[in-house]
Amino acid sequence: MTRQDIRQSLNDFFVNHLEYDEAAIRPEASLKEDLGMTSLDAVETSLFIRSNFGFQPERGAIKSLQTLNDVYNYIEQNAQ
């Protein structure tokens, strides 16, 4: 899976499932300040990653990331 595939899949999830504003979806966007990610959103994101990228994120990993780019990097580094 390429980085572009990761970005597209995750961005689609954020817009279509978590209903984040598509205009706010950019690599430097802050998960909390720009997108408004909640603890529940972080859990749902972890479940999405597990089912789509073949690994279980560590507990609290998503909440510890700051930007969308951090999430892309995390997936790219850990995906099988």
C-alpha positions as CSV (number, residue, x, y, z in Angstrom):
1,M,0.0,0.0,0.0
2,T,1.4,3.4,-1.0
3,R,1.4,6.5,1.1
4,Q,-1.2,8.0,-1.3
5,D,-3.4,4.9,-0.7
6,I,-3.1,5.4,3.0
7,R,-4.0,9.1,2.8
8,Q,-7.0,8.5,0.5
9,S,-8.4,5.7,2.7
10,L,-7.9,7.6,5.9
11,N,-9.2,10.9,4.5
12,D,-12.3,9.1,3.1
13,F,-12.9,7.6,6.6
14,F,-12.6,11.0,8.3
15,V,-15.0,12.7,5.9
16,N,-17.6,9.9,5.4
17,H,-17.6,8.2,8.7
18,L,-16.5,10.7,11.3
19,E,-18.1,13.6,9.2
20,Y,-15.1,15.9,9.5
21,D,-15.2,19.0,7.2
22,E,-13.5,17.9,3.9
23,A,-11.9,21.4,3.6
24,A,-10.1,20.8,6.9
25,I,-8.5,17.6,5.7
26,R,-4.9,18.4,5.0
27,P,-1.6,16.9,6.2
28,E,-0.8,19.7,8.7
29,A,-4.3,19.7,10.2
30,S,-4.3,19.3,14.0
31,L,-6.5,16.3,15.0
32,K,-7.9,18.1,18.0
33,E,-8.0,21.8,17.1
34,D,-8.7,21.7,13.4
35,L,-10.7,18.5,13.1
36,G,-12.2,18.3,16.6
37,M,-11.2,14.7,17.2
38,T,-12.8,13.2,20.4
39,S,-11.7,10.2,22.4
40,L,-14.5,8.2,20.7
41,D,-13.2,9.3,17.3
42,A,-9.7,8.1,18.3
43,V,-11.1,4.7,19.2
44,E,-13.1,4.5,15.9
45,T,-9.9,5.5,14.0
46,S,-8.0,2.7,15.8
47,L,-10.6,0.2,14.8
48,F,-10.5,1.5,11.2
49,I,-6.8,1.1,11.1
50,R,-6.9,-2.4,12.5
51,S,-9.5,-3.5,9.9
52,N,-7.9,-1.7,6.9
53,F,-4.2,-1.7,7.5
54,G,-3.5,-5.0,9.2
55,F,-2.3,-4.0,12.6
56,Q,-3.7,-3.0,16.0
57,P,-2.5,0.5,17.0
58,E,-1.1,0.6,20.5
59,R,-3.5,1.7,23.2
60,G,-3.7,5.5,23.2
61,A,-1.5,5.8,20.1
62,I,-4.0,7.8,18.0
63,K,-4.7,10.2,20.9
64,S,-1.0,10.9,21.2
65,L,-0.6,12.0,17.6
66,Q,-0.9,15.7,16.7
67,T,-1.6,16.0,13.0
68,L,-3.0,14.1,10.1
69,N,0.5,13.7,8.8
70,D,1.5,12.0,12.0
71,V,-1.3,9.5,11.5
72,Y,-0.2,8.8,7.9
73,N,3.4,8.3,9.1
74,Y,2.2,6.0,12.0
75,I,0.3,3.8,9.6
76,E,3.1,3.8,7.0
77,Q,5.6,2.7,9.6
78,N,3.4,0.0,11.1
79,A,1.3,-1.4,8.3
80,Q,2.0,-4.9,7.1
